[in-house]
C-alpha cells in the first residue's frame, strides 16, 4: 500500500510541477497551452493505453470480451451481448485488425486524450488545475475502469461543441452516438433544455434565478419519485435489471455519495462566495454552471440509488471545468493562491483515502502495472 500511495502522490506531484513551471494556473497563450497539454496529458494517456490487466475494476471483463469478439460471429455477439452496439462494434473492429487485446486500450487512450486535449484547448484558458483533477479526483482511474462510459464521454466532448453553438440536430446525433457506447450518455440529452429553456441573454440574473428555482423543484420532485424513475430506467434498459435487489439499488445512503454531494456543492459555492458575479461573467460560465447543477442533482439522487452516480459521471467533467475556469479568473494577488493550494491538498487527501481504504472496491490503479 505504501508503494500505491507513493505512485499516486508522485504522479500528482508531476502534474503540479508541470502546471507551475509552465504557468498553467492562469490564462495561457495558445501555443504554450498546446505544449503544456502534451506534457500534462501524455503520461495519463500512456497509462491508459498500456496498463496491465490488473489495473481497472472492469478490465478483466473487457479482455474476455475482446477474445470473444476474436473468435465468435459478430452478428451473434451483437444479439447476445449486454454491451451496447457501438462498443461491440468498436471491440470487434479492434479484434479484426489486431490480434492483441491491448489494441482496445490503445485505441481508447488515443481517442480519449486527443478529444480531451482538443476540448481543454478550446474551453479551458488555465488548464493546470484540471490536469491535476484528472489524477487527484481519480478521473483518469474512472476512464481506465469504465471503458464503455469513457468512450461515451469522449464523444460527448464533441456534443458539447454543438451545445455551445446551439446546433440542435448535431447535438442530438452526437449524444445518441455516445449512447451507443454506454446508455448513461442518454442523460446528456437533458443538457439542451437545462441550458436553453430558461435562457435570456438580456436578463442574466433572472436567467440563473429561474434556472435555480426550477432545479430545486425538479430535484425535490425527483427525490420523491426516485423509485418510480428507477422503474422507468429498468424497463427502458432491461439489461440493467440484474442491479435490482443489489447494493446499487438498495436505497441506502453511502458515505461516498455524501462526500461527492459535499464536494460538488462546495465547487459551486466557493467561487460564488469569492465573486458573486462569477457565473454571470460570460456565456460559457452560465452554460457550465447549469450543467454542474444537473450533475449535483444527479449525485443527490444517487443517495437513494447508487447506480445513478453513473449518470452523474456524464456531467462531472463539466463541473470540474467550471471550477477550474472560476479559480483561474480569481485575482492572482488575492484569493487564487489560497484556493489553489487548498483545492490541491484536499483532493490529494481524497485520492490517498480512496487508494488506502477503497482498493479494490472502487479502483485498482495503484500499484500500477504495465502490459509489457
VEXPAFI-924009 format. One line per 4 residues: number of its first residue (from 1); for each residue x, y, z of N, C-alpha, C, CB. Coordinates in steps of 0.001 Angstrom, whole numbers, plus 500000, padded with zeros to 6 digits. Glycine has a CB too. Example, Ala and Ser with C-alpha at 12.3 -4.5 7.8 and 13.67 -1.06 7.14 Angstrom:
BEGIN
1	513190,494310,507800,512300,495500,507800,513200,496700,507800,511308,495527,509046  512850,497750,507080,513670,498940,507140,512900,500030,507870,514084,499402,505725
***
This chain:
BEGIN
1	500819,498791,500000,500000,500000,500000,500854,501260,500000,499073,500006,501204  502026,501188,500645,502943,502335,500634,503361,502681,499224,504178,502049,501486  503633,501647,498410,504020,501868,497014,502881,502535,496259,504410,500535,496332  501649,502087,496524,500486,502662,495844,500361,504152,496148,499201,501928,496260
5	500534,504524,497420,500428,505929,497814,501546,506750,497177,500473,506065,499349  502746,506201,497166,503884,506917,496572,503681,507128,495076,505190,506149,496818  503141,506127,494386,502884,506275,492951,501826,507346,492703,502435,504932,492339  500755,507306,493483,499696,508306,493321,500226,509709,493579,498526,508006,494264
9	500926,509908,494706,501443,511232,495044,502533,511670,494074,501982,511240,496470  503324,510726,493566,504358,511060,492591,503763,511593,491298,505217,509845,492299  502703,510930,490817,502041,511394,489601,501374,512747,489833,501004,510363,489126  500773,512918,491006,500145,514198,491345,501185,515310,491422,499389,514090,492677
13	502329,515016,492023,503410,515999,492122,503906,516401,490732,504575,515436,492960  504006,515423,489837,504420,515715,488459,503462,516710,487815,504483,514418,487622  502160,516468,487947,501173,517372,487344,501264,518765,487961,499749,516810,487518  501468,518834,489262,501579,520142,489932,502809,520901,489446,501644,519962,491463
17	503939,520207,489337,505184,520863,488912,505098,521350,487475,506368,519907,489060  504559,520518,486591,504435,520918,485182,503518,522127,485057,503897,519748,484324  502411,522109,485789,501474,523238,485741,502114,524511,486289,500200,522909,486534  502857,524384,487384,503502,525554,487994,504607,526111,487093,504083,525186,489371
21	505454,525239,486576,506594,525687,485775,506160,526304,484445,507536,524522,485515  505039,525850,483907,504586,526362,482615,503497,527424,482765,504073,525220,481755  503200,527817,484001,502234,528884,484223,500816,528520,483828,502651,530093,483477  500443,527271,484081,499130,526788,483640,498014,527071,484630,499193,525316,483385
25	498328,527782,485721,497288,528147,486672,496634,529484,486334,497864,528199,488067  497114,530149,485288,496459,531354,484800,496376,531270,483282,497222,532640,485253  495735,532222,482664,495445,532148,481227,496728,531976,480415,494696,533410,480765  496699,531026,479478,497880,530693,478681,497666,531081,477219,498203,529188,478793
29	498747,531432,476555,498690,531646,475114,498523,530298,474419,499965,532380,474606  497868,530284,473258,497547,529010,472590,498739,528088,472375,496920,529289,471269  499842,528619,471886,500996,527762,471605,501568,527164,472883,502079,528552,470871  501670,527967,473925,502184,527480,475205,501223,526460,475813,502408,528653,476182
33	499922,526701,475642,498931,525758,476156,499064,524407,475466,497513,526311,475967  499289,524415,474158,499462,523157,473423,500626,522343,473976,499685,523438,471935  501740,523027,474225,502923,522338,474762,502631,521794,476153,504141,523291,474807  501960,522621,476968,501625,522174,478318,500732,520936,478295,500937,523296,479090
37	499705,520951,477464,498766,519830,477412,499461,518536,476991,497621,520146,476447  500457,518642,476133,501213,517441,475747,501937,516871,476960,502230,517764,474616  502640,517720,477695,503385,517252,478866,502447,516769,479977,504290,518369,479396  501313,517425,480133,500394,517087,481232,499600,515820,480946,499434,518242,481488
41	499140,515650,479710,498233,514549,479394,498935,513301,478861,497226,515011,478391  500142,513464,478315,500823,512309,477725,501045,511167,478713,502147,512738,477159  501532,511428,479935,501700,510303,480880,500384,509601,481201,502331,510800,482175  499302,510361,481312,497997,509771,481613,497506,508935,480440,496970,510868,481952
45	497747,509428,479227,497348,508680,478032,498136,507372,477925,497558,509536,476764  499424,507432,478200,500257,506217,478129,499814,505194,479170,501749,506566,478335  499457,505662,480354,498968,504751,481396,497663,504097,480973,498774,505500,482722  496803,504869,480312,495531,504321,479849,495738,503317,478720,494608,505445,479385
49	496670,503602,477834,496885,502746,476662,497640,501462,476992,497641,503511,475602  498553,501541,477957,499455,500408,478171,499390,499828,479587,500864,500831,477874  498241,500010,480262,498122,499437,481601,497903,497928,481514,496966,500105,482378  498291,497241,482577,498125,495793,482636,496693,495408,482971,499074,495196,483660
53	496422,494127,482933,495061,493635,483152,494613,493760,484604,494962,492194,482719  495544,493996,485519,495174,494152,486929,494724,495575,487252,496347,493770,487820  494902,496500,486317,494530,497897,486526,493132,498127,485958,495566,498861,485864  492236,498650,486805,490862,498891,486362,489944,497762,486792,490808,499058,484846
57	488879,498098,487484,487983,497080,488037,487335,496202,486979,486915,497738,488849  487030,496764,485800,486326,496016,484761,487241,495547,483637,485225,496859,484188  488551,495730,483799,489477,495398,482717,489400,493924,482331,490901,495749,483121  489327,493051,483316,489259,491621,483023,488055,491267,482173,489223,490828,484304
61	486916,491901,482460,485694,491640,481682,485865,492108,480241,484476,492342,482326  486529,493253,480050,486744,493752,478691,487745,492887,477930,487230,495201,478730  488731,492365,478623,489701,491472,477994,489007,490202,477505,490838,491119,478981  488185,489624,478349,487445,488412,477954,486517,488687,476776,486630,487868,479142
65	485911,489870,476788,485003,490209,475691,485770,490368,474379,484230,491498,476013  486991,490902,474439,487814,491020,473227,488053,489654,472612,489160,491700,473544  488435,488682,473447,488727,487348,472903,487461,486678,472394,489394,486465,473968  486334,487020,472949,485077,486510,472414,484824,487077,471013,483906,486861,473358
69	485080,488376,470862,484912,489004,469546,485935,488473,468535,485041,490531,469667  487073,488036,469035,488116,487495,468162,487674,486193,467507,489403,487270,468951  486915,485382,468230,486638,484026,467744,485164,483768,467409,487087,483033,468771  484243,484624,467861,482832,484366,467607,482281,485294,466527,482028,484524,468892
73	481118,484940,466010,480482,485698,464940,479968,487038,465462,479334,484891,464319  480232,488107,464700,479858,489461,465113,478354,489598,465319,480329,490473,464079  477559,489066,464377,476096,489192,464472,475565,488488,465715,475422,488615,463214  476141,487354,466045,475695,486610,467221,476036,487366,468508,476333,485211,467242
77	477246,487913,468557,477653,488683,469735,476764,489912,469890,479137,489103,469630  476478,490565,468772,475642,491763,468796,474262,491459,469372,475506,492346,467386  473762,490273,469085,472442,489871,469539,472436,489435,470997,471923,488759,468674  473507,488781,471430,473521,488170,472752,474152,489048,473833,474249,486872,472686
81	475071,489927,473471,475816,490681,474479,474951,491733,475146,477031,491339,473854  475213,491967,476435,474528,493043,477157,475177,494391,476880,474529,492763,478662  476342,494375,476230,477026,495618,475905,476324,496331,474747,478497,495345,475553  476495,497650,474713,475881,498466,473678,476488,498156,472305,476044,499954,474011
85	475712,498383,471258,476126,498013,469900,477385,498748,469458,475003,498294,468919  477489,500016,469831,478666,500775,469450,479933,500201,470055,478510,502213,469861  479842,499791,471321,481022,499218,471966,481348,497853,471369,480804,499099,473485  480322,497040,471087,480546,495736,470457,481261,495920,469124,479207,494984,470253
89	480825,496911,468350,481440,497188,467053,482878,497657,467222,480631,498239,466289  483113,498527,468202,484454,499038,468476,485421,497887,468779,484419,500034,469655  485027,497003,469674,485897,495880,470057,486058,494911,468887,485322,495137,471294  484998,494671,468151,485065,493741,467021,486023,494240,465943,483673,493531,466423
93	485996,495540,465677,486926,496115,464694,488370,495963,465169,486601,497609,464445  488614,496257,466454,489966,496085,467007,490421,494632,466923,490011,496561,468465  489499,493706,467231,489837,492277,467183,490118,491817,465760,488705,491442,467782  489402,492400,464802,489604,492035,463394,490937,492565,462858,488451,492572,462539
97	491292,493785,463265,492508,494422,462745,493768,493989,463475,492377,495917,462830  493634,493705,464777,494820,493423,465585,494595,492179,466432,495169,494626,466481  495523,491295,466407,495424,490067,467213,496067,490298,468580,496106,488864,466484  495685,491406,469214,496283,491766,470500,495256,492527,471318,497577,492613,470309
101	494949,492037,472503,493913,492653,473324,494260,494081,473716,493680,491827,474566  495553,494418,473746,495950,495771,474141,495438,496808,473154,497469,495868,474255  495059,496369,471965,494603,497305,470936,493375,498092,471381,494293,496557,469651  492486,497480,472184,491284,498219,472612,491645,499329,473599,490259,497259,473254
105	492682,499106,474400,493097,500138,475357,493913,501234,474668,493918,499509,476498  494705,500852,473673,495462,501845,472912,494507,502741,472132,496462,501157,471954  493521,502124,471477,492538,502908,470720,491745,503818,471649,491581,501978,469947  491367,503284,472810,490627,504090,473785,491446,505291,474231,490236,503240,475001
109	492695,505035,474643,493545,506109,475148,493812,507186,474115,494847,505547,475625  494095,506775,472868,494338,507746,471803,493125,508642,471592,494694,507030,470500  491955,508020,471479,490744,508798,471230,490424,509726,472398,489565,507868,470966  490457,509191,473613,490040,509975,474776,490934,511186,475008,490034,509103,476012
113	492240,510996,474948,493126,512099,475310,493305,513098,474178,494471,511564,475727  493123,512668,472932,493078,513641,471839,491808,514476,471970,493132,512930,470449  490682,513805,472261,489412,514530,472446,489485,515464,473642,488245,513543,472626  490070,514987,474745,490189,515818,475947,491101,517010,475698,490718,514990,477124
117	492257,516770,475053,493182,517866,474768,492551,518929,473895,494431,517338,474104  491820,518494,472883,491116,519433,471999,490082,520229,472787,490435,518679,470831  489347,519557,473660,488297,520191,474464,488886,521223,475418,487512,519133,475253  489975,520863,476095,490616,521801,477019,491226,522981,476270,491695,521088,477841
121	491771,522712,475095,492349,523795,474288,491284,524835,473946,492980,523232,472992  490065,524387,473669,489002,525291,473259,488348,526015,474434,487960,524529,472496  488183,525316,475558,487305,525837,476609,487988,526118,477941,486205,524882,476836  489253,525783,478087,489925,525985,479378,491130,526894,479190,490360,524629,479999
125	491022,528131,479675,492112,529093,479495,493287,528817,480422,491605,530500,479725  493013,528218,481584,494078,527913,482548,493937,526451,482974,494013,528873,483799  494455,525499,482176,494150,524072,482359,494936,523355,483455,494386,523369,481089  495791,524068,484181,496639,523398,485165,495855,522639,486217,497520,524397,485837
129	494852,523287,486795,494070,522654,487863,493276,521466,487328,493118,523675,488512  492786,521559,486092,492008,520454,485532,492889,519207,485375,491395,520860,484166  494116,519377,484908,495022,518231,484765,495312,517591,486120,496339,518664,484096  495387,518421,487147,495577,517895,488500,494351,517099,488933,495853,519042,489498
133	493155,517604,488591,491923,516868,488897,491917,515488,488238,490698,517671,488438  492480,515374,487047,492494,514084,486350,493148,513011,487213,493233,514205,485005  494132,513417,488018,494818,512476,488899,494182,512473,490288,496312,512825,488997  494069,513663,490896,493645,513756,492304,492193,513350,492509,493845,515168,492814
137	491308,513694,491564,489900,513329,491681,489612,511966,491073,489034,514378,491019  490666,511263,490666,490572,509898,490144,489754,509820,488859,489963,508986,491189  489752,510913,488067,489043,510888,486794,489714,509929,485818,488975,512292,486193  491042,509940,485794,491777,509015,484943,491497,507574,485349,493281,509304,485008
141	491403,507324,486638,491136,505973,487139,489780,505478,486637,491178,505947,488687  488798,506386,486664,487479,506019,486170,487505,505646,484702,486509,507148,486390  488280,506373,483912,488384,506069,482486,489022,504701,482254,489193,507150,481772  489960,504323,483117,490606,503013,482942,489721,501869,483433,491943,502983,483684
145	488802,502167,484353,487927,501123,484891,486663,500945,484069,487558,501442,486320  486121,502051,483551,484826,502007,482861,485016,502411,481402,483789,502941,483558  485547,501501,480605,485920,501819,479231,484733,502267,478392,486570,500626,478586  483594,501614,478545,482422,501963,477737,481966,503389,478024,481272,500978,478004
149	481844,503724,479300,481403,505071,479643,482460,506099,479271,481080,505165,481132  483721,505744,479365,484793,506663,478989,484703,507021,477505,486166,506047,479307  484479,506015,476660,484343,506277,475226,483131,507168,474958,484217,504952,474443  482041,506921,475692,480849,507758,475531,481150,509197,475924,479683,507210,476374
153	481891,509397,477014,482227,510746,477451,483119,511443,476432,482915,510708,478815  483996,510679,475782,484836,511250,474735,484009,511788,473576,485817,510211,474227  482983,511054,473168,482088,511523,472096,481305,512751,472560,481110,510395,471662  480929,512770,473831,480142,513899,474351,480935,515207,474372,479650,513584,475758
157	482266,515134,474378,483052,516369,474249,482692,517086,472945,484578,516057,474292  482442,516308,471883,482072,516897,470601,480614,517354,470620,482302,515893,469460  479758,516619,471343,478370,517053,471503,478309,518379,472254,477550,515980,472245  479255,518587,473163,479314,519841,473910,479557,521017,472963,480419,519780,474982
161	480381,520825,471938,480590,521875,470939,479260,522300,470332,481552,521395,469834  478443,521297,469969,477151,521592,469357,476218,522282,470351,476505,520306,468830  476328,521916,471622,475520,522548,472662,475870,524023,472785,475720,521839,474010  477157,524326,472787,477611,525716,472898,477128,526538,471711,479144,525779,472994
165	477165,525939,470517,476790,526663,469293,475303,526574,468972,477580,526132,468125  474526,525909,469867,473076,525764,469694,472695,525032,468413,472423,527122,469703  473489,524049,468035,473179,523233,466860,472436,521986,467343,474488,522848,466060  471109,522067,467333,470272,521045,467948,470461,519670,467310,468822,521451,467860
169	470411,519612,465983,470492,518321,465300,471843,517657,465534,470248,518496,463803  472915,518425,465430,474254,517880,465654,474401,517398,467093,475328,518935,465333  473871,518171,468034,473909,517774,469439,473173,516456,469640,473297,518867,470327  471994,516339,469051,471197,515124,469190,471911,513921,468593,469838,515304,468529
173	472451,514075,467389,473126,512957,466707,474336,512487,467500,473559,513368,465288  475154,513434,467973,476371,513064,468699,476054,512447,470062,477266,514290,468881  475009,512944,470723,474625,512362,472005,474112,510940,471821,473560,513226,472690  473311,510712,470795,472818,509366,470501,473972,508446,470101,471758,509411,469381
177	474956,508989,469394,476145,508200,469053,476890,507794,470315,477078,508994,468116  477057,508733,471255,477734,508425,472516,477005,507328,473271,477843,509678,473388  475662,507339,473196,474855,506333,473904,475034,504944,473330,473391,506708,473858  475603,504846,472126,475875,503531,471554,477088,502869,472206,476094,503649,470052
181	477825,503646,473002,478949,503090,473762,478557,502843,475217,480161,504034,473697  477686,503705,475750,477161,503475,477093,475828,504210,477219,478175,503951,478193  474826,503509,477733,473485,504079,477828,473410,505307,478729,472532,503040,478330  474377,505466,479619,474366,506634,480510,474393,507939,479730,475555,506583,481465
185	474914,507908,478506,475019,509129,477702,473655,509709,477357,475791,508848,476426  472597,508897,477407,471260,509421,477117,470892,510566,478056,470219,508306,477225  471421,510532,479280,471070,511571,480253,471610,512936,479821,471615,511206,481647  472579,512946,478911,473127,514219,478429,472115,514957,477554,474426,513979,477641
189	471068,514264,477111,470009,514935,476363,469319,516003,477213,468983,513912,475868  469397,515841,478545,468831,516855,479441,469579,518177,479360,468843,516352,480871  470804,518140,478843,471634,519337,478833,471013,520449,477999,473016,519009,478306  470427,520102,476873,469898,521153,475984,468749,521929,476634,469420,520535,474663
193	467695,521261,477118,466644,522035,477793,467122,522708,479078,465475,521135,478110  468064,522055,479780,468582,522660,481015,469297,523965,480730,469531,521699,481729  470004,524018,479621,470791,525206,479294,469943,526297,478664,471925,524841,478362  469016,525934,477791,468344,526936,476975,466874,527184,477303,468446,526543,475573
197	466258,526324,478112,464835,526503,478382,464552,527806,479114,464309,525336,479190  465433,528187,480016,465226,529429,480777,466253,530483,480394,465298,529156,482287  466800,530352,479179,467857,531260,478760,467303,532623,478354,468640,530655,477610  467977,533676,478796,467599,535038,478407,468863,535881,478354,466550,535654,479404
201	469275,536255,477182,470542,536985,477032,470521,538352,477722,470861,537169,475555  469363,538956,477797,469278,540320,478325,469035,540375,479827,468185,541066,477622  468754,539222,480435,468458,539211,481867,469254,538095,482539,466932,539029,482120  470551,538295,482677,471423,537240,483171,471053,536808,484587,472865,537701,483133
205	470794,537793,485476,470473,537441,486856,469177,536652,486929,470372,538697,487719  468135,537132,486228,466856,536438,486230,466968,535060,485583,465805,537270,485510  467843,534982,484580,468070,533715,483897,468519,532642,484885,469114,533885,482786  469554,532927,485650,470070,531954,486612,469099,531755,487768,471434,532400,487144
209	468396,532812,488164,467425,532680,489255,466309,531715,488854,466832,534063,489633  465770,531883,487653,464714,530987,487184,465225,529552,487084,464179,531455,485821  466444,529421,486582,467016,528075,486462,467175,527426,487838,468380,528131,485742  467677,528183,488820,467872,527630,490163,466555,527199,490795,468560,528653,491058
213	465508,527998,490598,464190,527644,491138,463696,526346,490511,463170,528781,490888  463809,526242,489198,463387,525021,488511,464229,523826,488933,463470,525206,486999  465550,524048,489130,466445,522955,489521,466078,522417,490902,467909,523428,489510  465801,523317,491859,465423,522888,493204,464101,522128,493168,465318,524100,494151
217	463141,522657,492426,461841,521993,492316,461978,520631,491651,460859,522865,491528  462791,520572,490607,462997,519307,489906,463689,518279,490774,463802,519530,488652  464692,518717,491543,465415,517805,492430,464495,517259,493522,466623,518518,493062  463685,518134,494109,462757,517701,495162,461748,516692,494619,462019,518915,495763
221	461226,516968,493431,460256,516055,492824,460893,514711,492510,459669,516666,491549  462118,514762,491975,462806,513525,491611,463131,512684,492842,464086,513840,490841  463467,513340,493967,463744,512597,495200,462503,511844,495675,464236,513550,496304  461352,512501,495554,460099,511858,495964,459761,510688,495045,458947,512877,495965
225	460093,510852,493763,459707,509851,492757,460873,508950,492334,459139,510548,491531  461901,508862,493175,463098,508110,492794,462769,506684,492377,464088,508089,493942  461958,505998,493170,461638,504590,492866,460886,504463,491551,460807,503971,493998  460003,505426,491283,459274,505415,490008,460253,505610,488852,458176,506522,489987
229	461181,506562,489026,462170,506827,487984,463059,505611,487746,463028,508038,488361  463424,504917,488815,464243,503715,488663,463475,502629,487909,464691,503191,490040  462178,502520,488194,461362,501550,487473,461328,501837,485986,459956,501537,488023  461212,503131,485638,461229,503531,484228,462580,503221,483606,460908,505029,484082
233	463652,503480,484372,465006,503218,483887,465207,501734,483586,466040,503690,484915  464788,500875,484495,464969,499439,484313,464111,498914,483168,464634,498695,485603  462884,499434,483066,462010,498974,481983,462522,499449,480622,460574,499471,482208  463168,500609,480586,463715,501126,479329,464998,500410,478939,463976,502624,479440
237	465782,500018,479962,467050,499329,479706,467095,498055,480550,468276,500257,480028  466376,497002,480116,466270,495774,480913,467604,495073,481159,465339,494820,480235  468636,495420,480390,469939,494775,480620,470493,495132,482000,470946,495190,479526  469947,496193,482630,470411,496578,483959,469529,496015,485071,470467,498084,484067
241	468624,495107,484730,467714,494548,485735,468452,493738,486799,466669,493673,485061  469677,493279,486457,470427,492498,487441,470880,493338,488631,471632,491861,486784  470774,494684,488527,471101,495560,489649,470019,495535,490726,471305,496983,489157  468784,495136,490347,467680,495164,491297,467958,494229,492478,466365,494771,490600
245	467739,494762,493669,467976,493967,494873,469418,493981,495338,467556,492561,494635  470305,494591,494535,471713,494637,494893,472080,495928,495585,472566,494455,493673  473369,496089,495851,473848,497262,496592,473608,498561,495837,475326,497120,496894  473594,498498,494484,473410,499715,493696,472004,500288,493801,473730,499439,492257
249	471023,499472,494260,469643,499947,494309,468972,499614,495639,468844,499345,493164  469752,499508,496702,469165,499117,497983,468598,500304,498771,470203,498406,498819  468776,501525,498238,468192,502701,498887,469005,503254,500036,466844,502371,499379  470135,502649,500362,470962,503131,501470,471883,504255,501000,471791,501977,502069
253	472012,505286,501817,472904,506392,501505,474317,506059,501987,472397,507707,502151  475260,506099,501071,476634,505722,501407,477500,506959,501628,477236,504847,500297  478520,506776,502459,479413,507893,502777,480026,508470,501511,480520,507443,503742  480339,507602,500547,480960,508059,499302,480063,509060,498576,481265,506865,498385
257	478768,508779,498546,477838,509688,497873,477717,510997,498638,476457,509034,497721  477685,510913,499962,477618,512134,500784,478845,513009,500523,477522,511777,502299  480011,512393,500438,481242,513144,500156,481178,513798,498781,482470,512220,500242  480636,513083,497802,480528,513657,496459,479554,514826,496435,480087,512589,495456
261	478445,514693,497151,477494,515800,497225,478171,517037,497817,476259,515402,498068  478906,516837,498913,479614,517954,499554,480658,518549,498610,480288,517488,500863  481395,517675,497896,482461,518136,497003,481902,519006,495883,483216,516940,496412  480867,518511,495191,480323,519268,494056,479593,520528,494525,479369,518386,493236
265	478965,520471,495695,478298,521658,496227,479316,522746,496562,477474,521299,497474  480426,522361,497181,481469,523331,497518,482127,523905,496266,482527,522682,498409  482269,523074,495221,482865,523559,493975,481985,524618,493311,483096,522392,493011  480690,524577,493578,479792,525630,493089,479748,526824,494036,478384,525074,492896
269	479832,526553,495336,479645,527600,496340,480870,528493,496510,479294,526977,497665  482062,527893,496574,483271,528666,496887,483523,529782,495875,484480,527742,496939  483510,529512,494552,483720,530625,493611,482664,531714,493755,483719,530107,492181  481417,531320,494040,480336,532307,494176,480558,533193,495398,478970,531601,494279
273	481013,532601,496501,481276,533378,497719,482388,534390,497475,481652,532446,498891  483396,533999,496709,484537,534887,496453,484230,535939,495400,485741,534077,496018  483291,535650,494526,482924,536607,493482,481470,536355,493096,483871,536483,492232  480557,537199,493575,479122,536969,493406,478682,536950,491940,478350,538032,494147
277	479489,537536,491065,479097,537612,489653,479903,536646,488781,479272,539039,489137  480568,535703,489385,481493,534869,488619,480774,533981,487609,482311,534009,489558  479520,533602,487891,478768,532787,486945,478030,533625,485910,477786,531920,487685  478145,534945,486025,477498,535839,485069,478508,536486,484133,476712,536914,485802
281	479791,536167,484320,480849,536835,483560,480723,536621,482057,482198,536348,484024  480401,535404,481665,480338,535107,480238,479359,533971,479958,481727,534748,479707  479071,533802,478699,478089,532809,478261,478511,531392,478644,477886,532899,476750  479797,531071,478471,480279,529721,478771,480128,529406,480258,481749,529567,478344
285	480390,530370,481120,480263,530149,482554,478819,529822,482933,480747,531380,483326  477866,530535,482338,476457,530242,482618,476094,528830,482167,475546,531269,481924  476555,528468,480980,476256,527136,480448,476836,526048,481340,476801,526992,479023  478101,526199,481717,478759,525196,482560,478138,525159,483953,480265,525485,482663
289	477701,526307,484445,477035,526336,485750,475789,525456,485728,476660,527784,486141  475002,525582,484685,473768,524797,484591,474070,523302,484492,472942,525246,483378  475086,522928,483716,475461,521518,483635,475971,521009,484978,476525,521309,482554  476667,521863,485716,477188,521470,487030,476060,521267,488026,478166,522524,487558
293	475005,522074,487913,473843,521903,488796,473134,520586,488475,472857,523100,488649  473001,520263,487192,472409,518975,486811,473245,517834,487382,472304,518849,485264  474563,517980,487328,475465,516977,487901,475208,516813,489399,476937,517370,487652  475086,517930,490107,474840,517888,491553,473496,517227,491860,474879,519309,492146
297	472478,517528,491069,471163,516920,491280,471234,515405,491121,470134,517507,490298  471937,514943,490094,472056,513501,489863,472817,512812,490997,472758,513236,488527  473846,513497,491540,474580,512922,492672,473672,512867,493907,475866,513752,492974  472839,513890,494112,471884,513873,495227,470912,512714,495066,471113,515210,495312
301	470421,512497,493859,469515,511371,493604,470212,510041,493833,468972,511433,492176  471528,510012,493595,472288,508782,493816,472317,508378,495283,473704,508949,493306  471974,509307,496172,471883,508956,497595,470740,507977,497839,471686,510221,498454  469783,507930,496912,468671,506991,497005,468932,505693,496246,467412,507636,496484
305	469806,505773,495242,470164,504592,494444,471530,504841,493832,469093,504294,493330  472538,504140,494322,473925,504396,493939,474152,504300,492439,474834,503432,494643  473342,503509,491756,473515,503332,490315,473416,504660,489568,472474,502354,489776  472675,505616,490137,472500,506910,489478,473785,507726,489459,471407,507700,490167
309	474783,507334,490265,476070,508037,490228,476751,507858,488879,476990,507537,491351  476428,506752,488174,476963,506554,486822,476440,507643,485882,476584,505148,486282  475173,508025,486074,474601,509077,485234,475259,510419,485535,473080,509170,485444  475540,510659,486813,476198,511915,487192,477586,512008,486574,476295,512033,488721
313	478239,510858,486390,479572,510858,485794,479627,511480,484418,480083,509472,485716  478509,511463,483706,478443,512069,482376,478639,513585,482463,477094,511742,481701  478228,514180,483578,478299,515632,483743,479488,516100,484587,477028,516124,484366  480187,515181,485228,481210,515590,486200,482342,516398,485568,481787,514367,486881
317	482745,516058,484333,483829,516788,483679,483513,518284,483565,484094,516200,482289  482242,518597,483347,481844,519992,483155,481856,520751,484479,480450,520069,482515  481603,520035,485577,481715,520654,486897,483167,521010,487198,481158,519717,487985  484080,520102,486860,485497,520376,487090,486008,521479,486162,486322,519100,486894
321	485495,521518,484927,485897,522574,484000,485423,523935,484501,485339,522299,482592  484195,524002,485007,483672,525259,485543,484512,525736,486718,482209,525095,485974  484805,524836,487658,485573,525218,488840,486978,525686,488445,485661,524038,489827  487596,524978,487506,488928,525361,487033,488908,526761,486436,489442,524353,485994
325	487896,527047,485612,487799,528363,484999,487545,529458,486016,486710,528371,483967  486706,529169,487005,486401,530167,488032,487623,530505,488875,485278,529670,488930  488371,529484,489271,489588,529720,490054,490600,530499,489228,490201,528384,490533  490686,530175,487943,491626,530880,487065,491312,532351,486912,491640,530240,485715
329	490045,532737,487140,489658,534146,486993,489734,534921,488303,488257,534238,486439  490041,534249,489400,490231,534976,490662,491504,535805,490585,490292,533995,491868  491570,536861,491361,492746,537724,491340,493973,536966,491839,492509,538980,492196  495064,537070,491064,496273,536324,491402,496863,536758,492734,497307,536488,490310
333	496777,538054,493030,497334,538564,494289,496317,538463,495429,497788,540023,494118  495137,537921,495135,494110,537824,496153,493888,536403,496624,492831,538388,495639  492725,535860,496257,492317,534558,496783,492828,533364,495984,490837,534497,496841  493297,533596,494744,493619,532467,493884,494668,531522,494472,494095,532973,492564
337	495824,532002,494963,496810,531054,495514,496262,530229,496671,498041,531802,495978  495484,530868,497548,494924,530144,498696,493962,529059,498234,494205,531112,499649  493081,529412,497301,492104,528444,496791,492808,527309,496054,491090,529137,495856  493821,527636,495268,494565,526612,494531,495209,525602,495472,495635,527260,493658
341	495943,526122,496456,496648,525239,497392,495657,524397,498185,497534,526058,498350  494599,525025,498674,493596,524293,499457,492930,523209,498619,492533,525256,500006  492622,523524,497363,491971,522553,496470,492867,521357,496217,491594,523210,495139  494136,521633,495895,495067,520534,495598,495269,519655,496828,496426,521087,495112
345	495430,520267,497993,495650,519494,499217,494431,518638,499571,495981,520433,500380  493242,519200,499444,492033,518455,499783,491804,517287,498828,490826,519382,499769  492033,517513,497540,491840,516429,496585,492961,515392,496679,491759,516987,495168  494159,515825,497062,495233,514864,497301,494864,513951,498457,496562,515588,497591
349	494301,514543,499522,493843,513754,500661,492738,512788,500243,493346,514673,501783  491817,513284,499419,490724,512446,498908,491289,511235,498148,489788,513276,497981  492245,511497,497264,492841,510410,496483,493565,509400,497343,493792,510966,495466  494282,509878,498353,495009,508974,499250,494036,508104,500030,495904,509772,500220
353	492966,508713,500542,491966,507962,501307,491348,506861,500453,490869,508904,501832  490994,507194,499215,490399,506198,498322,491405,505085,498029,489926,506859,497002  492648,505472,497782,493688,504478,497472,493904,503532,498641,495008,505171,497113  493860,504068,499859,494127,503247,501039,492922,502403,501432,494538,504126,502204
357	491754,503035,501480,490585,502368,502065,489611,501768,501049,489848,503337,502916  489721,502154,499783,488743,501681,498801,489382,500924,497646,487958,502845,498259  490527,500296,497905,491125,499398,496937,490908,497963,497442,492656,499717,496728  490302,497051,496668,489964,497198,495238,488499,497521,494974,490318,495938,494507
361	487692,497894,495981,486263,498106,495743,486008,499213,494726,485561,498438,497047  486742,500341,494826,486495,501476,493945,487458,501524,492771,486586,502758,494723  488713,501224,493016,489705,501337,491947,490886,500428,492238,490177,502797,491785  491573,500046,491173,492756,499182,491306,493895,499748,490468,492434,497719,490870
365	494048,501067,490483,495069,501711,489649,496466,501542,490226,494759,503190,489487  496560,501665,491529,497871,501614,492186,497941,500426,493148,498151,502935,492945  499071,499749,493246,500295,499914,492468,500046,499646,490981,501388,498980,492998  500582,500508,490152,500324,500438,488718,501167,499350,488078,500606,501786,488051
369	500570,498688,487091,501299,497661,486353,501140,497904,484863,500804,496244,486731  502221,497750,484110,502200,497924,482667,501906,496592,481992,503534,498505,482166  501564,496687,480731,501241,495464,479965,502491,494763,479445,500325,495804,478788  503649,495416,479577,504884,494871,479000,505354,493642,479775,505992,495941,478987
***
